[in-house]
Amino acid sequence: MKEITFKEKRATTRMGYLPIGGGGLNASYTFVDAVANICTTAGNLGMTYGKDFIWAYQGYDKDDEDCITLMVKDEKYETFMHLALQNDHKIKHTQGGDVKLVKEAK
């Protein structure tokens, strides 16, 4: 399988935490939203999780920016995924701890 890497900020603009207490249980919403968007993009391209691709790990690029790495069965998926990935949705965290979808994806 081939590794393909995406900058986290290409896949989401969501905050990493809710503006309320919660400590360690209130973290990494940015990362989870990015992985969900990337995996949904792969599914929309007809790829099947566990067959054509898997999420491999979180890491950093040469500029120390957060990245998400997938393992894909076929090298051709890399180009498809990078061209298809969009970040049109917007999620807002309210001061009360609610989560709202304020802009839907196209």
C-alpha positions, -999 to 999 in steps of 0.1 A, spaced: 0 0 0 11 36 -7 10 64 19 -6 97 10 -6 127 32 -29 156 36 -24 188 55 -50 189 83 -59 225 75 -69 215 39 -97 193 53 -112 214 81 -114 247 98 -129 234 130 -116 244 163 -96 218 183 -117 221 214 -150 233 228 -148 266 247 -159 248 280 -142 226 305 -133 190 299 -96 187 300 -82 159 279 -116 147 268 -122 181 251 -95 180 225 -86 171 188 -119 180 172 -99 195 144 -81 162 137 -113 141 139 -132 164 116 -103 163 90 -101 125 91 -139 123 87 -138 147 57 -109 129 40 -125 94 45 -159 107 32 -141 121 2 -126 87 -5 -160 70 -1 -175 95 -25 -149 85 -51 -161 49 -47 -133 38 -24 -141 13 4 -125 17 38 -106 -14 48 -103 -24 12 -90 5 -9 -77 26 19 -72 29 57 -63 58 80 -27 52 90 -17 79 114 -14 116 123 20 133 118 37 164 107 52 177 74 86 194 70 70 227 82 57 210 114 21 213 102 -4 187 113 -10 161 86 -32 130 82 -18 100 64 -39 73 46 -26 41 32 -41 34 -3 -42 2 -23 -35 19 -56 -11 48 -64 -37 64 -87 -59 72 -57 -34 99 -46 -42 123 -75 -79 116 -72 -80 123 -35 -59 155 -37 -81 169 -65 -114 159 -49 -108 170 -13 -128 201 -4 -133 221 28 -166 239 21 -183 232 54 -179 254 85 -185 242 121 -188 267 149 -184 260 186 -206 282 208 -195 296 242 -221 273 258 -204 242 243 -228 236 215 -216 226 180 -233 241 150 -230 235 113 -231 271 100 -222 263 64 -230 231 46 -207 215 20 -216 218 -16 
